């Protein structure tokens, strides 16, 4: 199986980093470098308060914008929350199910499922993050955990995973921000299982399911992940804050695309 026909996505999760000014400068640098990588999609997930100024900075470039989170209700008495309709004017994507939302802010599979429905209704593309903890991995529960996360988050009546533009980000919790990663073979094995599960659920080809890898991706290791047949790009945290490193990751994804192209 190979996801060779898919356009790789390289996404930057800035988390709670950068001032608005720093974010705008970083966005400007990403745009300049992204120009050299025309065959990949680049998505920035800055903090909420950066969204409008960063959108202005991106202007008519092809770099896409996404929000790091949103609430499942469309409006109401939810102090501190942001709705889909608030982000939709500037965002094409929303990141849902990130492990920090699950583990630090105790978001459940059910809450994530409600957000998925709301995001789809709002016409947002979703980057859905799933991943097992270190303990779950040691217990041999990785696939069972991922299957549970996917089956709860993705409603059976979702018309299509691919038309809705849903990207699955496989992010082992133990690899996020730790400098430790699965082997590329392990990441491939799990990504292939995710593609197969999604293909079965949504009656599509596994090759049509976009799965990206996330967790301590760096300029050095990016190539080994993005060249895997079932992996179509990367979700990058720490390294996305350093333009040269992020550029190298975009380059790795661009090359993977070139290498996969059928002559
Ligand atoms: C992330 O935040 O999604 C992530 C993968 O972080 P890092 O690249 O820093 O591990």
Boltz pocket constraint, residues with backbone or C-beta under 6 A from the ligand:
constraints:
  - pocket:
      binder: B
      contacts: [[A, 13], [A, 15], [A, 171], [A, 175], [A, 176], [A, 177], [A, 178], [A, 214], [A, 215], [A, 216], [A, 217], [A, 235], [A, 236], [A, 237], [A, 238], [A, 239]]
      max_distance: 6.0
